[in-house]
């Protein structure tokens, strides 16, 4: 059984870089054919696919956020991390990590971590 657990700061200022980590258990993130994804949900924008890192380190980003996003993996800890610079002030969002089996279909999800951007 694959399990994912997000961790993040909870509160962040607009000028800060938001760093979120997803810890995966139940199998190595280097398992062939899987991708590891971050999705954001907010009341104003709904659900947004943000970035993915594949088992081999290949990365993909949503075009609108590509310049501000960075996704990486730490295979020794079985984790992958999203860094987002310049977050929107006043935003309240929930970030989820998940396992992608292809075509952006996520078969396992974390429970989500809330981020509030305050000035």
N, CA, C and O of each residue as an XYZ file, in Angstrom:
476
protein
N       0.843     -1.191      0.000
C       0.000      0.000      0.000
C       0.881      1.245      0.000
O       1.678      1.448      0.916
N       0.738      2.060     -1.007
C       1.503      3.293     -1.100
C       0.811      4.364     -0.274
O      -0.409      4.516     -0.330
N       1.589      5.093      0.481
C       1.056      6.209      1.249
C       1.912      7.431      1.009
O       3.133      7.341      0.874
N       1.248      8.583      0.957
C       1.943      9.844      0.756
C       1.544     10.806      1.871
O       0.388     10.854      2.291
N       2.513     11.558      2.330
C       2.263     12.509      3.410
C       2.947     13.826      3.087
O       4.166     13.893      2.929
N       2.130     14.879      2.990
C       2.674     16.203      2.719
C       3.125     16.884      4.007
O       2.584     16.631      5.083
N       4.109     17.736      3.879
C       4.521     18.584      4.996
C       4.900     19.946      4.440
O       5.483     20.059      3.362
N       4.553     20.982      5.203
C       4.821     22.335      4.759
C       4.782     23.291      5.915
O       4.544     22.875      7.049
N       5.012     24.582      5.660
C       5.143     25.558      6.745
C       3.831     25.999      7.362
O       3.824     26.510      8.482
N       2.707     25.813      6.653
C       1.428     26.286      7.174
C       1.179     27.753      6.855
O       0.178     28.089      6.221
N       2.073     28.619      7.285
C       1.980     30.048      7.036
C       3.224     30.501      6.286
O       4.333     30.052      6.575
N       3.033     31.391      5.323
C       4.164     31.912      4.566
C       3.844     33.321      4.110
O       2.684     33.651      3.861
N       4.854     34.143      4.002
C       4.686     35.500      3.498
C       4.867     35.517      1.983
O       5.538     34.647      1.428
N       4.261     36.517      1.302
C       4.359     36.559     -0.164
C       5.790     36.586     -0.683
O       6.069     36.067     -1.764
N       6.693     37.186      0.076
C       8.067     37.305     -0.403
C       8.886     36.044     -0.180
O      10.007     35.940     -0.678
N       8.353     35.105      0.545
C       9.091     33.894      0.867
C       8.887     32.809     -0.177
O       7.892     32.798     -0.901
N       9.831     31.915     -0.237
C       9.692     30.736     -1.090
C       8.981     29.642     -0.304
O       9.397     29.267      0.792
N       7.915     29.147     -0.884
C       7.153     28.073     -0.256
C       7.795     26.732     -0.596
O       8.004     26.416     -1.767
N       8.103     25.960      0.417
C       8.714     24.654      0.212
C       7.823     23.574      0.815
O       7.509     23.609      2.005
N       7.427     22.634      0.001
C       6.538     21.548      0.421
C       7.203     20.213      0.109
O       7.778     20.030     -0.964
N       7.119     19.290      1.049
C       7.738     17.983      0.862
C       6.702     16.886      0.977
O       5.815     16.934      1.829
N       6.823     15.911      0.119
C       5.955     14.743      0.154
C       6.804     13.515      0.466
O       7.749     13.201     -0.258
N       6.463     12.832      1.539
C       7.173     11.624      1.920
C       6.351     10.418      1.496
O       5.171     10.304      1.828
N       6.984      9.530      0.765
C       6.295      8.366      0.207
C       6.725      7.108      0.953
O       7.909      6.911      1.224
N       5.769      6.274      1.278
C       6.064      4.979      1.873
C       5.346      3.893      1.096
O       4.371      4.163      0.395
N       5.822      2.675      1.221
C       5.190      1.559      0.530
C       5.842      1.213     -0.787
O       5.391      0.304     -1.485
N       6.888      1.918     -1.131
C       7.605      1.618     -2.363
C       8.524      2.759     -2.743
O       8.243      3.906     -2.397
N       9.599      2.486     -3.435
C      10.548      3.547     -3.795
C       9.989      4.460     -4.881
O       9.268      4.006     -5.770
N      10.319      5.735     -4.810
C       9.847      6.691     -5.806
C      10.577      6.516     -7.136
O      10.213      7.136     -8.135
N      11.593      5.679     -7.144
C      12.296      5.391     -8.388
C      11.690      4.211     -9.129
O      12.243      3.753    -10.129
N      10.562      3.719     -8.648
C       9.886      2.618     -9.344
C       9.496      3.057    -10.744
O       8.884      4.110    -10.925
N       9.841      2.270    -11.703
C       9.647      2.625    -13.099
C       8.190      2.935    -13.423
O       7.260      2.300    -12.924
N       8.034      3.944    -14.285
C       6.761      4.329    -14.895
C       5.902      5.260    -14.053
O       4.887      5.759    -14.537
N       6.280      5.502    -12.821
C       5.459      6.387    -12.006
C       6.009      7.805    -11.996
O       7.216      8.036    -12.083
N       5.084      8.736    -11.889
C       5.443     10.119    -11.689
C       4.906     10.588    -10.351
O       3.978      9.993     -9.802
N       5.484     11.644     -9.833
C       5.120     12.163     -8.513
C       4.747     13.626     -8.684
O       5.524     14.434     -9.194
N       3.549     13.941     -8.249
C       2.887     15.175     -8.676
C       2.447     16.029     -7.503
O       2.145     15.534     -6.417
N       2.421     17.346     -7.764
C       1.815     18.288     -6.827
C       0.604     18.933     -7.485
O       0.636     19.336     -8.647
N      -0.453     19.015     -6.708
C      -1.704     19.634     -7.145
C      -2.106     20.638     -6.076
O      -1.951     20.382     -4.882
N      -2.616     21.765     -6.504
C      -3.043     22.815     -5.575
C      -4.544     23.019     -5.711
O      -5.092     22.954     -6.811
N      -5.198     23.263     -4.592
C      -6.631     23.540     -4.603
C      -6.925     24.804     -3.825
O      -6.442     24.983     -2.707
N      -7.720     25.683     -4.420
C      -8.107     26.920     -3.750
C      -9.537     27.259     -4.099
O     -10.043     26.800     -5.124
N     -10.208     28.057     -3.269
C     -11.596     28.421     -3.572
C     -11.729     29.218     -4.866
O     -12.722     29.090     -5.582
N     -10.724     30.040     -5.161
C     -10.832     30.919     -6.325
C     -10.489     30.217     -7.639
O     -11.076     30.527     -8.675
N      -9.551     29.282     -7.606
C      -9.081     28.662     -8.847
C      -9.424     27.190     -8.967
O      -9.187     26.581    -10.010
N      -9.976     26.615     -7.915
C     -10.268     25.191     -7.980
C      -8.987     24.385     -7.891
O      -8.054     24.764     -7.183
N      -8.942     23.280     -8.605
C      -7.797     22.392     -8.548
C      -6.844     22.682     -9.710
O      -7.260     22.762    -10.866
N      -5.565     22.837     -9.382
C      -4.547     23.118    -10.391
C      -3.445     22.069    -10.330
O      -2.898     21.795     -9.262
N      -3.134     21.504    -11.442
C      -1.973     20.628    -11.555
C      -0.745     21.521    -11.650
O      -0.719     22.441    -12.467
N       0.263     21.272    -10.838
C       1.371     22.208    -10.777
C       2.674     21.658    -11.346
O       3.302     22.306    -12.184
N       3.077     20.502    -10.914
C       4.377     19.990    -11.345
C       4.462     18.496    -11.096
O       3.747     17.934    -10.267
N       5.352     17.880    -11.836
C       5.580     16.446    -11.684
C       7.047     16.133    -11.867
O       7.738     16.753    -12.676
N       7.512     15.156    -11.098
C       8.846     14.604    -11.317
C       8.684     13.098    -11.492
O       8.031     12.426    -10.694
N       9.287     12.599    -12.540
C       9.154     11.178    -12.840
C      10.184     10.361    -12.060
O      11.105     10.900    -11.446
N       9.995      9.057    -12.105
C      10.867      8.143    -11.384
C      12.341      8.309    -11.773
O      13.239      8.007    -10.987
N      12.572      8.792    -12.994
C      13.944      8.944    -13.503
C      14.447     10.378    -13.394
O      15.528     10.693    -13.892
N      13.671     11.255    -12.743
C      14.098     12.628    -12.548
C      13.597     13.621    -13.577
O      13.814     14.824    -13.434
N      12.934     13.138    -14.605
C      12.364     14.041    -15.610
C      11.290     14.896    -14.965
O      10.510     14.395    -14.155
N      11.233     16.175    -15.305
C      10.287     17.090    -14.671
C       9.361     17.746    -15.690
O       9.686     17.878    -16.870
N       8.209     18.146    -15.195
C       7.228     18.843    -16.015
C       6.518     19.844    -15.138
O       6.285     19.585    -13.957
N       6.171     20.990    -15.703
C       5.539     22.048    -14.941
C       4.358     22.611    -15.710
O       4.325     22.577    -16.940
N       3.382     23.133    -14.960
C       2.327     23.859    -15.631
C       2.943     25.140    -16.185
O       3.685     25.818    -15.473
N       2.651     25.487    -17.442
C       3.350     26.613    -18.077
C       3.229     27.939    -17.322
O       4.183     28.715    -17.267
N       2.063     28.194    -16.747
C       1.842     29.484    -16.092
C       2.734     29.673    -14.867
O       2.995     30.806    -14.462
N       3.197     28.586    -14.281
C       3.981     28.676    -13.059
C       5.407     28.181    -13.243
O       6.157     28.103    -12.270
N       5.793     27.849    -14.449
C       7.073     27.192    -14.677
C       8.244     28.012    -14.165
O       9.192     27.461    -13.605
N       8.185     29.327    -14.351
C       9.325     30.163    -13.960
C       9.458     30.272    -12.449
O      10.511     30.668    -11.948
N       8.400     29.925    -11.715
C       8.431     30.082    -10.262
C       8.423     28.753     -9.522
O       8.461     28.724     -8.292
N       8.376     27.679    -10.248
C       8.289     26.345     -9.660
C       9.607     25.611     -9.754
O      10.383     25.803    -10.690
N       9.844     24.767     -8.768
C      10.976     23.863     -8.846
C      10.602     22.584     -8.120
O      10.195     22.622     -6.959
N      10.737     21.461     -8.792
C      10.439     20.186     -8.160
C      11.682     19.318     -8.191
O      12.421     19.300     -9.175
N      11.902     18.602     -7.103
C      13.096     17.769     -6.989
C      12.772     16.537     -6.165
O      11.724     16.471     -5.522
N      13.666     15.565     -6.182
C      13.450     14.374     -5.388
C      14.701     14.025     -4.603
O      15.823     14.308     -5.024
N      14.482     13.402     -3.451
C      15.573     12.884     -2.632
C      15.317     11.384     -2.482
O      14.496     10.958     -1.670
N      16.023     10.611     -3.264
C      15.759      9.166     -3.267
C      16.203      8.501     -1.965
O      15.680      7.448     -1.602
N      17.155      9.100     -1.265
C      17.614      8.509     -0.010
C      16.540      8.597      1.076
O      16.499      7.776      1.992
N      15.672      9.607      0.959
C      14.585      9.796      1.934
C      13.227      9.403      1.363
O      12.214      9.446      2.060
N      13.217      9.020      0.093
C      11.958      8.697     -0.590
C      10.982      9.866     -0.519
O       9.812      9.705     -0.170
N      11.484     11.024     -0.854
C      10.698     12.257     -0.795
C      10.841     13.030     -2.099
O      11.819     12.879     -2.831
N       9.842     13.861     -2.366
C       9.978     14.841     -3.427
C       9.447     16.166     -2.923
O       8.540     16.218     -2.093
N      10.026     17.234     -3.438
C       9.810     18.568     -2.881
C       9.444     19.555     -3.977
O      10.017     19.550     -5.067
N       8.475     20.399     -3.658
C       8.081     21.493     -4.538
C       8.479     22.804     -3.890
O       8.221     23.024     -2.707
N       9.105     23.669     -4.660
C       9.419     25.024     -4.194
C       8.745     26.011     -5.132
O       8.879     25.933     -6.353
N       8.019     26.937     -4.529
C       7.280     27.928     -5.293
C       7.622     29.305     -4.754
O       7.397     29.600     -3.580
N       8.163     30.138     -5.617
C       8.499     31.488     -5.199
C       7.343     32.421     -5.515
O       6.527     32.143     -6.394
N       7.284     33.506     -4.806
C       6.311     34.550     -5.053
C       4.880     34.035     -4.999
O       4.186     34.019     -6.015
N       4.444     33.622     -3.843
C       3.070     33.160     -3.683
C       2.138     34.359     -3.552
O       2.557     35.437     -3.130
N       0.889     34.169     -3.910
C      -0.083     35.258     -3.933
C      -0.475     35.665     -2.517
O      -0.835     34.806     -1.712
N      -0.413     36.955     -2.196
C      -0.804     37.399     -0.855
C      -2.272     37.146     -0.591
O      -3.111     37.293     -1.481
N      -2.574     36.769      0.627
C      -3.953     36.527      1.010
C      -4.499     35.182      0.591
O      -5.660     34.884      0.872
N      -3.711     34.365     -0.067
C      -4.209     33.089     -0.570
C      -4.311     32.059      0.556
O      -3.492     32.034      1.475
N      -5.321     31.226      0.461
C      -5.445     30.056      1.322
C      -5.619     28.867      0.399
O      -6.618     28.755     -0.311
N      -4.642     27.988      0.415
C      -4.631     26.888     -0.536
C      -4.287     25.588      0.161
O      -3.654     25.569      1.217
N      -4.718     24.509     -0.455
C      -4.351     23.181      0.029
C      -3.523     22.515     -1.062
O      -3.927     22.467     -2.224
N      -2.374     22.007     -0.678
C      -1.475     21.340     -1.606
C      -1.516     19.841     -1.354
O      -1.377     19.368     -0.226
N      -1.709     19.125     -2.431
C      -1.734     17.664     -2.376
C      -0.587     17.097     -3.198
O      -0.217     17.657     -4.230
N      -0.031     15.993     -2.741
C       0.896     15.243     -3.575
C       0.238     13.915     -3.940
O      -0.619     13.404     -3.219
N       0.657     13.380     -5.063
C       0.047     12.148     -5.520
C       0.961     11.380     -6.456
O       1.964     11.902     -6.944
N       0.595     10.131     -6.695
C       1.340      9.283     -7.622
C       0.609      9.234     -8.963
O      -0.582      8.930     -9.031
N       1.340      9.537    -10.011
C       0.785      9.586    -11.371
C       1.128      8.284    -12.097
O       2.291      7.893    -12.190
N       0.090      7.626    -12.605
C       0.318      6.387    -13.351
C       0.377      6.629    -14.848
O       0.608      5.707    -15.631
N       0.166      7.875    -15.237
C       0.187      8.220    -16.655
C      -0.960      9.138    -16.995
O      -2.050      9.010    -16.439
N      -0.724     10.068    -17.909
C      -1.765     11.000    -18.361
C      -2.380     11.789    -17.210
O      -3.562     12.131    -17.241
N      -1.581     12.068    -16.211
C      -2.000     12.874    -15.065
C      -3.115     12.224    -14.268
O      -3.903     12.919    -13.627
N      -3.189     10.912    -14.298
C      -4.128     10.204    -13.438
C      -3.399      9.815    -12.161
O      -2.392      9.108    -12.200
N      -3.914     10.282    -11.029
C      -3.289     10.020     -9.736
C      -4.057      8.915     -9.013
O      -5.248      9.042     -8.731
N      -3.340      7.829     -8.721
C      -4.033      6.721     -8.070
C      -3.886      6.743     -6.550
O      -4.684      6.127     -5.843
N      -2.891      7.434     -6.049
C      -2.723      7.619     -4.618
C      -2.503      9.105     -4.340
O      -1.809      9.809     -5.074
N      -3.126      9.548     -3.246
C      -3.049     10.953     -2.855
C      -2.655     11.051     -1.387
O      -2.945     10.164     -0.584
N      -1.980     12.164     -1.056
C      -1.811     12.496      0.333
C      -3.064     13.177      0.854
O      -4.008     13.417      0.100
N      -3.072     13.484      2.127
C      -4.244     14.111      2.729
C      -4.283     15.621      2.494
O      -5.317     16.256      2.700
N      -3.182     16.182      2.071
C      -3.144     17.608      1.799
C      -2.577     18.401      2.961
O      -2.697     18.015      4.124
N      -1.960     19.509      2.621
C      -1.448     20.418      3.644
C      -1.875     21.838      3.275
O      -1.711     22.269      2.133
N      -2.418     22.548      4.242
C      -2.919     23.886      3.983
C      -1.807     24.917      4.108
O      -0.950     24.834      4.988
N      -1.844     25.878      3.218
C      -0.881     26.982      3.246
C      -1.662     28.289      3.221
O      -2.512     28.498      2.355
N      -1.375     29.145      4.151
C      -1.988     30.467      4.207
C      -0.893     31.499      3.975
O       0.135     31.507      4.653
N      -1.140     32.367      3.001
C      -0.172     33.411      2.675
C      -0.635     34.704      3.344
O      -1.716     35.208      3.044
N       0.166     35.226      4.229
C      -0.220     36.424      4.970
C       0.816     37.519      4.754
O       1.996     37.256      4.523
N       0.337     38.747      4.837
C       1.235     39.903      4.655
C       1.709     40.433      5.991
O       2.469     41.400      6.036
